[in-house]
Amino acid sequence: MKIPRFLLIPFALGATAGLSSAAIMLDFGPTAVTDGATELNSPYHTANPSFTGSEWNGITADSTADLIDSSGTTLNGVRANLGANSTTGTTVALTANPSGLGLTGTALTSGIYSGTSVGRDGIFNGSGAGNARFVGFQITGLAAGTYDIYVASRNTNNNENYVQRVYAGAGVAGANFDVTGAAYSSGVITYANTSGYATSAWVAGQNYTVVRVDLTEGQALNVGVTGGTVPDGGSGELRGFLNSAQIVAVPEPTAAALSALGVLAFGLRRRR
């Protein structure tokens, strides 16, 4: 049956709106999100004030069940696998687990780190500031596309000066990954001051970073984090930390709907 022209645009917009407008939100560490205000206290909620997703996946081990998206919908076949390294190399092993799963945020307790904030607790790898160690994760089961990964990475048990380097790229499901590969993008978070620095608001580069990744069908999303000293000194924190991560499809559904509208309108003009 031929669809009348006047129905084409609403039909296309309805199909696009059917795409999930939700993100996948990972809360690393032992403290569960317990109130509505905390659920919306995150880097992506700050970057996109219209976003109201509130459902987080608590992550302290490999997921044995499918993850949910930020609306609470189960994502069939989408799983998370934690990884770490036991040497000073750049390969994250999925057969290894981070050494620290109970970062509770004893030093940073106000502003964006108050209460049960997803930025306050976390996981890490290594036993001291002198150990350069990666902590990371792999997400399998994602659809092909482009994703922005919003990562909060901080040792909230101290106020040292240091950086956290976040690497993200596409890889093979179930396989260890080297973050120095050509397919990996990176972002840096610099904690350049002492007590109280960058705690009142989420600011890119100061307490979170965003890394973009392109996935083809069947590829896994890999993320690895490690630490380092700031350029002008400081005691440094060489371990990698993960507090939260938000995986957002690009373009967002609203932009995709507008794009579809433009294409259809152009097509209708050409046919007249």
C-alpha positions in Angstrom: 0.0 0.0 0.0 1.3 3.4 -0.9 1.5 5.8 2.0 0.0 9.3 1.3 2.5 12.1 1.2 1.0 14.0 4.0 1.6 11.0 6.3 5.3 10.5 5.4 6.8 13.1 7.7 4.8 12.1 10.8 5.5 8.5 10.1 9.2 9.1 9.8 9.3 11.2 12.9 7.4 8.5 14.8 9.9 5.9 13.7 12.8 8.1 14.8 11.2 8.8 18.2 11.0 5.1 18.7 14.8 5.1 19.0 15.8 5.1 22.7 16.5 8.6 24.0 18.1 7.0 27.1 21.8 6.6 28.0 23.5 3.7 29.7 24.6 4.9 33.1 27.2 3.1 35.2 27.8 3.9 38.9 31.0 2.3 40.0 31.6 1.6 43.7 29.8 0.2 46.8 27.3 3.0 47.5 23.9 2.8 45.7 22.1 6.0 44.5 19.3 6.5 47.0 17.5 9.7 46.1 16.1 11.6 43.1 18.4 14.6 43.3 21.5 12.3 43.3 20.2 10.4 40.3 20.3 13.6 38.3 23.7 14.8 39.6 26.1 13.8 36.8 28.2 15.1 34.0 25.7 14.2 31.3 22.8 15.7 33.2 24.8 18.9 33.4 25.9 18.9 29.8 22.3 18.2 28.6 19.8 19.8 31.0 16.9 18.3 29.1 18.0 14.8 29.9 16.0 13.3 32.8 17.1 9.7 32.8 17.6 8.4 36.4 18.2 4.7 36.4 21.8 3.7 37.2 23.6 0.3 36.9 25.6 -0.3 40.1 28.9 -1.8 39.1 31.4 -3.6 41.4 31.9 -6.7 39.4 31.3 -8.1 35.9 27.6 -8.0 35.0 25.9 -11.4 34.9 22.6 -9.9 33.9 21.7 -7.5 31.1 22.2 -3.8 31.8 19.4 -1.3 31.9 19.2 2.1 30.3 18.5 5.3 32.1 14.7 4.8 31.7 14.9 1.4 33.4 14.5 -0.6 30.2 16.4 -3.9 30.1 19.0 -3.9 27.2 19.0 -7.5 26.0 22.5 -8.8 25.5 24.3 -5.7 26.8 26.8 -6.6 29.5 29.7 -5.0 31.4 33.0 -6.6 32.1 35.6 -5.0 34.5 39.3 -5.2 33.7 42.6 -4.1 35.1 46.4 -4.6 34.7 48.9 -5.9 37.1 52.0 -4.3 35.4 52.9 -0.8 34.3 51.9 -1.6 30.7 49.0 -0.2 28.7 46.9 -3.4 28.2 43.7 -3.9 30.3 43.1 -7.5 31.0 39.4 -8.6 31.3 40.5 -11.6 33.2 41.8 -9.4 36.0 39.7 -7.5 38.5 40.4 -4.0 39.9 42.2 -4.3 43.3 40.0 -1.7 45.0 36.2 -2.0 44.7 35.3 0.1 47.8 36.3 3.7 47.2 33.9 5.7 49.4 34.9 9.3 49.1 36.1 10.2 52.6 37.8 13.5 51.5 35.3 15.0 49.0 31.8 15.1 50.6 30.3 18.4 49.4 28.8 19.9 46.3 28.6 17.4 43.4 30.2 14.8 45.7 27.6 15.0 48.5 25.4 12.2 49.8 25.2 9.2 47.5 26.6 11.0 44.5 27.7 8.7 41.6 30.9 10.8 41.5 31.8 10.1 45.1 32.3 6.4 45.4 34.2 4.3 42.9 36.7 1.6 42.0 40.4 1.7 41.3 43.5 -0.4 40.7 46.8 -0.4 42.6 47.8 -0.1 46.2 49.5 3.3 46.3 50.2 6.5 44.5 53.5 5.1 43.2 51.8 2.3 41.2 50.8 3.2 37.7 47.8 0.9 37.1 44.9 0.9 34.6 41.3 0.2 35.6 38.8 -0.3 32.8 35.7 -1.9 31.5 34.2 -3.4 28.3 30.6 -3.1 27.2 29.4 -5.8 24.7 26.1 -5.9 22.8 25.9 -2.3 21.7 24.4 -1.5 18.3 26.7 0.0 15.6 27.0 3.7 15.9 28.8 6.7 17.4 28.8 7.1 21.2 30.0 9.8 23.6 31.4 8.4 26.8 31.1 10.8 29.8 33.6 9.6 32.5 34.1 10.8 36.1 37.4 9.6 37.4 38.8 10.8 40.7 40.3 9.5 43.9 37.8 11.1 46.3 39.7 9.8 49.3 42.3 12.6 48.9 42.9 16.1 47.5 46.2 15.5 45.7 47.2 17.2 42.5 47.2 14.8 39.6 45.6 13.9 36.3 43.4 11.0 35.1 43.7 9.9 31.5 40.7 8.2 29.9 41.0 6.1 26.8 38.1 4.7 24.8 37.9 2.7 21.6 36.4 -0.2 19.7 37.5 -3.8 20.3 36.8 -7.5 20.2 34.3 -8.8 22.7 36.0 -10.8 25.4 39.5 -9.8 24.4 42.0 -7.8 26.4 42.8 -4.4 24.9 45.8 -2.0 24.6 44.7 1.6 24.9 47.6 2.9 22.8 46.0 1.4 19.7 45.3 3.7 16.8 41.5 3.3 17.2 41.6 4.8 20.7 40.6 8.4 21.6 41.6 10.0 24.9 40.6 12.7 27.3 42.4 14.2 30.3 41.0 15.4 33.7 43.4 17.7 35.6 43.0 18.2 39.3 45.4 21.2 39.5 44.6 22.5 43.0 44.1 21.2 46.5 41.1 20.9 48.8 37.8 22.0 47.4 38.9 22.2 43.8 36.2 21.5 41.2 33.5 20.3 43.6 30.7 22.8 43.1 29.8 21.9 39.6 30.5 19.3 36.9 33.1 20.9 34.5 34.6 19.1 31.5 38.4 18.8 32.0 38.2 19.5 35.7 36.2 16.6 37.1 35.1 14.6 34.0 35.9 14.1 30.4 34.1 13.1 27.2 35.5 10.6 24.7 33.9 9.7 21.4 33.9 6.2 19.9 32.7 4.7 16.7 31.5 1.1 16.8 30.7 -1.2 13.9 28.3 -4.1 14.2 29.6 -6.7 16.7 32.4 -4.5 18.2 32.8 -4.0 21.9 33.3 -0.6 23.7 36.5 -0.5 25.7 37.4 2.1 28.3 40.6 2.3 30.3 41.8 4.9 32.9 45.2 5.6 34.4 46.7 8.5 36.5 49.7 10.8 36.3 51.2 13.9 37.8 50.2 17.4 36.7 52.7 19.3 34.5 53.7 21.7 37.3 54.3 19.1 39.9 52.2 17.7 42.8 52.4 14.4 44.6 50.6 12.6 41.8 48.1 9.7 41.7 49.3 7.1 39.2 46.4 4.7 39.7 43.3 4.8 37.5 39.9 5.5 39.1 36.3 5.0 37.9 33.4 6.8 39.6 30.8 6.8 36.9 30.4 6.5 33.1 27.5 7.5 30.8 27.3 6.1 27.3 25.2 8.3 25.0 24.4 7.6 21.3 25.3 10.3 18.8 23.4 12.0 17.3 20.8 12.2 20.0 17.3 11.2 18.9 16.1 14.9 18.8 18.8 15.8 16.3 18.2 12.6 14.3 14.5 13.4 14.1 15.2 16.9 12.8 17.6 15.4 10.3 15.0 13.0 9.1 12.5 15.8 8.8 14.9 17.8 6.6 15.6 14.9 4.3 11.9 14.1 3.8 11.0 17.8 3.2 13.8 18.0 0.6 12.6 14.8 -1.1 9.0 16.2 -1.2 10.2 19.4 -2.8 12.2 17.5 -5.5 9.1 15.4 -6.4 6.8 18.4 -6.9 
